[in-house]
Amino acid sequence: MAEVPTAPLTGTQKRALTAAALGWGFDGLDGYLYIAVSIQLVTNLLRAAHPDLAEAALRSMAAERAAWIQAVFFIGWACGGALFGRLGDRIGRSRTLALTILTYAVFTGLGFFATAWWHLLVFRFLAALGIGGEWAAGSALVSETLPARCKVWASALLQSGYIVGIIAAIFTGGLLKDHDPRWVFLIGVVPALFVFWIRKSVPEPACWHAAAAGAVPARVGDLFSRSVIGTTLVLSAFVSLCLVTVWIFIFFTPQVVRALPGVRPLDVAEQTKTVTTVTLIYFGANIAGNFLATYLSRRIGARLAFAALLTVACGALLLGFYAPGSATTLTLWAAVFATTGLGLFAIFPLYIPPQFPTLLRTLGSGFAYNVGRVACAAGTIFAGSIAASAGGPARAVFYAALLLVPAIGLCRFLPHDREAS
């Protein structure tokens, strides 16, 4: 039966969108909680292990260990995309969504019990498995459940939910600033409470049931079959370049703010307040950017939208981070990048899943979107070495902008927009 253009969403469609949006929001919360307290928490753990170490050496070691924990987190994210992506094609999108949320909620909460920096590394890796898998399951669920007329705005809503989760993590860190930083991880357990509702209320998409009946489950090797290898490779390369740039920006911008001439002399509390203000402004700008990006993708197609947004994003980082001056100027350029370079990620839930066949959809989406996390791990460590040099963290973000140049070139080779079926 043809879709009625003005028909309201059904209860099933609303619940599917709500479940995916919650998963996305909790994804952002549990993923960013560590970043909100990373240096302080790792410093505390190292101070307990090395009480005689000088403060300067302790902080240098903490910055290095914190970057390694984040790098391993990215690797877990990539592994989770492949692991739960395959599971999503085998057992269904809704079941897999529930499992991924439960995974990252439990292991984020266990971070509270870390007594050594490497304990935290292990817990963050395991939490990342669920965070990486959630994107593929949630995006496939929405892509296969919602009518075409709603997918553009639903995609922007999902990505905005992720940013709301990040903002919630920032506020959590601020509210608990006078407590041991490990307490923030207990907030990360909250998503587990919604798993039972998802399992009870969100059915599997009809197209998955139809395709799965008697079919042979997809394997990772199928992503490199003749029919989809081109899609797999070009999407993986494109998303990887975007991810590395974005996560270097997210991870190092707070350090850039703290190093500004007008911020460095302030006490820690005032520095933290400034960092929080700058971060909230550019993430707020990103929410508007999500809807701008999906609007552009509908008007001119995803490929042209990607190229336009990346061009502006690249310029914002090059101009804003070469020699940052005041917090106000840096905030402006960070907001421009968040609107465009972060905003384009709202197109991915709409654009990536339909590029793969139904029984390869969550695996393909999870692989193409999350394989770039391995590159993020290497990029974070490499950028950390730049940040520790005379150039400082601003120079690390500046050089990351150069990765967007080949990403712009790849836009020409991306597949055209498709609808899930």
Secondary structure, 3 states (H helix, E strand, C coil): CCCCCCCCCCHHHHHHHHHHHHHHHHHHHHHHHHHHHHHHHHHHHHHHHCCCCCHHHHHHHHHHHHHHHHHHHHHHHHHHHHHHHHHHHHHCHHHHHHHHHHHHHHHHHHHHHCCCHHHHHHHHHHHHHHHHHHHHHHHHHHHHHCCHHHHHHHHHHHHHHHHHHHHHHHHHHHHCCCCCHHHHHHHCCHHHHHHHHHHHHCCCCHHHHHHHCCCCCCCHHHHHCCCCHHHHHHHHHHHHHHHHHHHHHHHHHHHHHHHCCCCCCCCHHHHHHHHHHHHHHHHHHHHHHHHHHHHHHHHHCHHHHHHHHHHHHHHHHHHHHCCCCCHHHHHHHHHHHHHHHHHHHHCHHHHCHHHCCHHHHHHHHHHHHHCHHHHHHHHHHHHHHHHCCCCHHHHHHHHHHCCHHHHHHHHHHCCCCCCCC
